[in-house]
């Protein structure tokens, strides 16, 4: 079987988003057209959700200039989904408990990447990887019968891969102290999170995986019980402890 494949880089959200897409039913031109639609969507997401752009809806919401009921349907949806993720994580993930007010960054990347996957599948693209700064949404494997192989870096050495996951469909998100230093705070105490150095979560939903990875940086082993919840039965984690290279998994 011959696959048409297109790879692309999209600069937005303060990072580079990498897309690897292929299909046995549509040609490269049609795949590129689908990627172009995704690019426009991701730009729109940045205009709505950016905490760095002064006139984004999220920035205006944080300043109290508008209320959530005045915001776009997408922002209202993510607001509600963040509420649900906060409840699922027992408050270890709390985008309202950050400096400056509501910050959905720990959820919206996965949400938007999942939406982009759905858009491309509707266009006939069968095999898709969307990589947003290490948080990935995946569909169809690299090719028929071959899953995507996703490597997880060592928290202190970007050149060292310490774990590889083979995933055909779903999402995988990694949070760690190496991303922007010790930027994640414990919502329960307001202090710097001390639970884990690196936390990887994989499952069917990118937003939830992203939120849970952040939650485990805060909770560490104390958050292992979260994965006993029936709502999280399809999610798994792999975590490197805060003070050593000890790793544990569920």
C-alpha positions in Angstrom: 0.0 0.0 0.0 1.3 3.4 -1.0 0.8 6.3 1.4 0.8 9.9 0.5 2.6 11.7 3.4 3.0 15.4 4.2 4.9 16.9 7.2 4.4 20.5 8.3 5.5 22.9 11.0 3.1 25.6 12.3 4.5 28.4 14.4 1.9 29.4 17.0 1.1 29.2 20.7 4.6 30.4 21.4 6.1 27.1 20.0 6.3 25.1 16.9 3.6 22.5 16.2 4.7 19.6 14.1 2.2 17.6 12.0 3.0 14.3 10.3 0.0 13.1 8.2 -0.5 10.4 5.6 -3.3 8.6 3.7 -3.9 5.8 1.3 -7.1 7.4 -0.1 -6.2 11.0 -0.7 -3.1 12.6 -2.4 -0.5 15.0 -1.0 -2.3 18.0 -2.2 -5.5 17.1 -0.4 -3.5 16.3 2.8 -1.8 19.7 2.5 -5.2 21.4 2.1 -6.4 19.7 5.3 -3.3 20.9 7.1 -3.9 24.4 5.9 -7.4 24.3 7.5 -5.8 23.0 10.7 -3.3 25.9 10.6 -6.1 28.4 10.4 -7.9 26.7 13.3 -4.8 26.7 15.5 -4.2 30.4 14.8 -7.8 31.1 15.8 -7.2 29.1 19.1 -4.2 31.3 19.8 -6.3 34.5 19.3 -8.9 33.3 21.7 -6.8 31.4 24.4 -3.4 33.1 24.5 -2.5 34.5 27.9 0.3 36.6 26.2 -1.8 38.5 23.7 -3.4 41.4 25.4 -6.6 41.4 23.4 -7.3 37.6 23.4 -10.5 36.6 25.0 -8.7 34.8 27.8 -6.6 37.9 28.6 -9.7 40.1 28.7 -11.4 37.5 30.8 -8.5 37.4 33.2 -8.6 41.2 33.5 -12.3 41.2 34.2 -13.3 43.1 31.1 -15.7 40.3 30.0 -17.5 37.5 31.6 -17.4 33.8 30.5 -20.9 34.1 29.1 -19.7 36.8 26.8 -16.9 34.6 25.4 -16.8 32.4 22.3 -18.5 28.9 22.4 -15.0 27.3 22.2 -13.8 29.2 25.3 -17.0 28.4 27.2 -16.6 24.8 26.3 -13.0 24.7 27.5 -14.0 26.6 30.7 -16.5 23.8 31.4 -14.0 21.0 30.5 -11.4 22.6 32.8 -14.0 22.5 35.6 -14.5 18.8 34.9 -10.7 18.1 34.8 -10.4 20.0 38.2 -12.9 17.7 39.7 -11.4 14.6 38.2 -8.0 15.5 39.6 -9.4 16.4 43.0 -8.1 20.0 42.5 -4.5 19.1 41.7 -5.2 20.6 38.3 -6.8 24.0 38.9 -6.5 26.6 36.1 -8.2 29.2 38.3 -5.5 29.0 41.0 -2.8 30.7 39.0 -1.3 34.2 39.1 -3.5 36.5 37.0 -6.6 34.3 37.0 -8.0 31.6 34.7 -5.3 30.1 32.5 -6.4 27.1 30.4 -3.0 26.5 28.9 -2.7 23.2 30.7 -5.8 21.8 29.0 -6.3 23.7 25.7 -3.3 22.3 23.8 -4.6 18.8 24.1 -8.2 19.9 23.4 -7.2 21.8 20.2 -4.9 19.0 19.0 -7.8 16.5 19.4 -10.1 18.8 17.5 -7.5 19.1 14.7 -7.2 15.3 14.5 -11.0 15.1 14.0 -10.9 17.7 11.3 -8.2 15.9 9.4 -9.8 12.5 9.7 -13.0 14.0 8.3 -10.9 15.1 5.3 -9.8 11.5 4.7 -6.4 11.6 6.4 -5.8 8.3 8.2 -2.5 8.5 10.0 -1.9 11.7 12.0 0.6 12.9 14.6 0.2 16.4 16.0 3.1 17.3 18.3 2.7 20.5 20.4 5.8 21.0 22.5 5.8 17.4 23.5 2.1 16.9 24.0 0.8 14.7 21.2 -2.5 13.7 19.7 -2.3 10.6 17.5 -4.5 8.7 15.0 -4.0 5.6 12.9 -0.4 4.8 13.8 2.5 5.7 11.6 1.2 3.4 9.0 -1.2 0.4 8.9 -0.2 -2.0 11.6 2.6 0.2 13.0 1.9 2.4 16.0 3.5 5.8 16.6 6.6 5.4 18.8 6.8 8.3 21.3 10.0 8.9 23.2 10.0 10.6 26.6 13.2 12.6 27.4 15.1 12.7 30.7 14.1 15.7 32.8 17.7 17.0 32.9 19.0 15.8 29.5 17.0 16.5 26.4 19.2 14.1 24.4 18.4 11.1 26.5 15.2 9.1 25.9 14.2 7.2 29.1 10.9 5.7 27.9 9.2 4.8 24.7 5.4 4.4 24.2 3.8 2.7 21.2 0.4 4.3 20.6 -1.9 3.9 17.6 -4.8 6.2 18.6 -5.2 8.7 21.5 -3.0 11.3 23.2 0.1 11.5 25.4 1.2 14.5 27.4 4.3 15.1 29.5 4.7 17.8 32.1 7.9 18.5 33.9 10.0 21.0 35.8 12.3 21.3 32.8 9.7 23.0 30.7 9.9 26.5 32.2 11.7 25.8 35.4 9.6 25.3 38.6 6.5 27.0 37.1 3.8 24.7 38.4 2.3 25.5 41.8 0.3 23.4 44.1 -3.2 24.8 44.1 -3.8 23.5 47.6 -0.9 25.4 49.1 0.1 28.1 46.6 3.7 26.8 46.8 6.0 25.4 44.1 4.9 21.8 43.2 7.2 19.2 44.7 5.5 16.0 43.6 7.4 14.9 40.6 10.1 16.0 38.1 8.3 14.5 35.1 4.9 13.1 34.6 3.6 11.4 31.4 -0.1 10.5 30.9 -1.6 8.7 28.0 -5.2 8.0 27.1 -8.1 8.8 24.7 -8.4 12.5 25.4 -5.6 15.0 24.9 -7.1 17.7 27.3 -7.5 15.3 30.1 -4.1 13.7 29.6 -2.5 17.2 29.6 -4.4 18.2 32.8 -3.5 14.9 34.6 0.2 15.3 33.7 0.2 18.7 35.4 -1.7 17.2 38.4 0.9 14.6 38.9 3.7 17.1 38.9 1.9 18.6 41.9 0.8 15.4 43.6 3.5 12.8 42.8 2.8 9.4 44.3 0.0 10.9 46.3 -1.9 11.3 43.0 -1.7 7.6 42.1 -5.2 7.0 43.5 -6.7 9.2 40.9 -6.3 6.5 38.3 -8.6 4.2 40.3 -11.5 6.5 39.4 -13.9 4.8 36.8 -13.8 7.9 34.6 -10.0 7.5 34.3 -9.9 3.7 33.6 -8.5 4.3 30.1 -5.7 6.5 31.3 -2.2 5.5 32.3 0.8 7.3 33.7 4.6 7.1 34.0 6.2 9.4 36.5 9.8 10.3 37.5 10.1 11.2 41.2 11.2 14.6 42.3 14.5 13.8 44.1 15.9 10.8 42.2 15.5 8.8 38.9 13.0 6.4 40.4 10.0 5.9 38.1 6.6 4.4 38.7 3.8 3.7 36.4 0.1 2.8 36.4 
